């Protein structure tokens, strides 16, 4: 059973986002970005309440901007998804979850070291240039659901 319900257009959308956000970090980096997207859909808490689809997550607006920088200014995001990214997207939607993105709801690529917290959420780790953060204890049980 997949982690979330999805359509072919969801596979395409998450694949494009994974490529735009983490192509330079290889397959594992793209999987981690995709996992955060799925986690946000599953969480139903904090900034991610009432998101009902992959599309809702990808195009979510917070503070007047899209949550993902690639949607706002990423020309790569607007390119067609390739087969390799679609295969990775399907893995994330079906079953893939690994540390440090396993329970993460946020990631970013800082100009320096990963700070220990991001908007008061604890760092779970780093993969190449991206830092990953999961919800603070007892603030989002949904992030830990399969």
N, C-alpha and C positions, 0 to 999 in steps of 0.2 A: 504494500500500500504506500503510495507517495506521501511525502510530508505535508503537501498542500495540494488542493485541486488546481489543475492548470490546463491551458489550451496550447495549441501550436503557436499562437501569437504570443503567449507568455514565455514560451521557450525562446522565441526570437528576441523578445524584449530583454529578458534577463541575459541572454547571450551577448547582445549588443552592449549592455551595461557592463558586464564582466570584462569585455574586451576594452571598452573605453576607459574604465577605471584602473585596470591592472594588466594589460597586455604585456607590459615590460617586466612583469614579475612571473611570467610563465603560467603554465597550467595550474599549479598549486595556488598561486596568487589570485588567479581568476576564480578558482573554486571558492576561496575564502571570501571574496567580495560577493559572489553569488549567495553564499551561505548567510551573510549578513542580511541580504534582501529577503530571503526566505524567513529568517529569524524575526525580522520586523513584521512580516505578515502574521506569523504565529503568535507573537508576543501579546498583542491586544492590551497594551499598557503604556504608561508614560506618554511620549510623543507619538506613539504608534497605535493609539486606540482607534477602533472602528475602521481600520484598513481592511478591505474585503477582497483585494486581488493584488496580483503582482503589479498590475498597472497602477493601482492606488499607491503602492510603495514607491515605485520608480518615479512617478510624477508628483509625489507629495511636496507641498510647499510649506515651508516653515520660515517664519520671520521675513516673508516677502520674497524668498528665494527657493528654488528647488532644493530638496535635501541632498541630491547628488549633483556635484559640480558638472559632471559630464553632460547632464541634460541641459544645463544652462549654457555652457559654452563649448561642449565637446563635439567637434565635427566627426570624430570617430564614432560616437554614439549614433549618429544619423546615417552611417554606412550600413549596408546589408550585413546581417550576421553570417558568419562562415560556418562550415560544417563542424570544425573542431570546437568552436565556442558553443554551438548548439548541443553537441554531445556533452560538454561540461555542464551546461545549464540543466540538461535533463538529469545528470547525476545529482546535482544540488537539489533539484526539485523532488527527486525520488528518495534519496537516502544520505547524501554526503554531508558529514559534519566532522570537523577536525579542529583541534587546538591550533592557534589561539582564537579562531573565529567561531568555535563550537557554539558558544552562547552569546556571542557578541552582537550588539545592536548598533555599534558605531565603529567606524574606522576612519583614519585620515593619514595623510602623508605629510609629516611636519618638515620644516626646513632644518631641524636639528634632531636632538634626541626625543624619544617618545616621553611625554610627560606621564607621571604616575597616575594622573586622573585626567579625564576629559569631561567637562561639565559635571564634575563631581562623581563620575562613574569610574570604577577601577580598571586599570589596564590589565588585560589578560596576556598580552604578549605582542610580539612583533614578527612580521614576516617580510623580509627585504625592507622596503621603504614604508610599508603600512603598519600603523599601530592599531591594535584592536582593543575594544572596551566593552565590558558587559555591565548589566545593571547592578547597582549597589545592592547589597543583601536586603532581602525582604521588600523590594520595591517593584518586582516584576516577575511573578512566578511563571507567567506565560513564556518567558524567554527560555525556560528550561524544559518545556514540553517537547516531546519528540516531534 
